[in-house]
Amino acid sequence: MDTDSNASGDGTWMGEPVAEGCGPDAGVPGDGGSPDAGVDGGPSNQRAVLVKDTTRFYTSVGVAEREEDLSANPPEVLVFNGSTFTLFLGSAANGGWLFTGVPPGPFYLRTGGTYLVTSSRYVDIGRNRLGRPDAEYADVSISPLQANLLGLAPWKPYTGSFQHGSSLQLTSGQVDLYASPFFYEGVADGATSIVTSQAELGSNLGHFPVFEADRGDRLYINQLSEFSAGSLPDGRPLGYSAVERAVQAGAFDHRPDGITPIPVTGLLQPVRMREFPLEWRLPEFARLTSEVHPNALPGLPRFDIVPGPHGLADGWIGYTGELLTVDLPRGAAYDFTARLKFGNPYPSNWGLVGVVSYSFRNQEALPDGSGRLGSISGSYTAWDEFDHLIAGPVVPRVSPPRSFTIDGVPASAPRKVGTASPVLAWVPPAIGTPAAYRVSISRLDLESGFSSTWRAFYLPGSATQLRLPPEVLEPGTTYHATVAAIDSPQLDIESYPFRTLERLPYRSASTVSSYFTTP
């Protein structure tokens, strides 16, 4: 997950965003509240807005904070005055970026490709990170690998979508790492060791850390094995992946350069397995399909258990691989009940997070007359402390927003919009109490037929519409929009939009538009 607000994209995992809001109170800056004017370094009057960027680094010895310099990518403030937007450009002050003359009430705060609609006079756009604050990261995403691994559970090859076989994941408790090895010649069926240099390691985070032995940087080497979850309704066997063996290798030095192999050495040991029951009521997720889009079809269900590094006091920080993954067939709409098991090699003070996702998709003709189909996807996703999630049947806790329109016309109607600043509007969902909404605008590449997120907006849970600033949509371009209702009671989207995205529990359900084109 990358919630880097200086990027032009957005933070997602499995196609789903990772964010809300309280108004100002009389508190001091902190995770639980917003400072008012003049308090603890805040703006000196109610027409001033102070923006800061504080990165929080989570490690085994605590949380370290670092104030980031906003001058390289300064934020902007936009205020809608009833007919046009007024732009405010701030300046460096009070350890952040200060805007003056901003009238009371809601405004748009732009940082990179993300907009926040807020009334708060103090906003910290900082993010949470894993690993020590002085860690270096190389601009390398693939590295040669020298593997010297013994003590594996007998290796089983991948044979299909529901027979994942064996796999390895590399993570760390000291630096931010989640990586998967690829062996050029494969691994023999039944093998219990892997000794080869004919391999590479791919970072699922897009970079590799620099390992420093004197800082105690180590690797967890986890083997996920295939276990049986019974059979699918059509009689096919259903397997799932879970950690079975692991080892934490000793501290070492390595600076990734794309040429020097990273050494991965260890004798894997069995880890203690935990068994649990799961009742996943898939029909209740499938019933959301028509609320996503009138022409949508149910997609892929997935259930994961993931580690929560260094505890869950501030939520699920970062991504450190999976302890268990269950994938079910596209459109599955039956009650899934099973006893599953997984191993956990991490320290007892780390948390466990359960993650549920169910995707939906609408295949729609591209607006170029070619007859080709594009795919517009929506989703439900939820994460919570694992034991809370499985305490009862797994069901949707929030549903998609309803009655989605663009300038008063149903958003499900493909069309050409005629304004530079259209209004997207919706009705709150039938299930759940949104603490925030996320509106994303995806731009279509007609040549490839694929869309990618172009701009993202976060709004308080009280919002039911969004006017797009005029520069968001480009001329002669095709887009589609997604509105996600976010039910997460500990979010503070107005003052700490990215820091509190990871608080537990988090649930989100989205509705999508059809393609629309600008003149």
Summary of the structure (lengths in Angstrom):
residues: 519
radius of gyration: 23.8
end to end distance: 34.5
largest distance: 69.7
contacts: 1750
relative contact order: 0.15
helix: 4%
strand: 47%
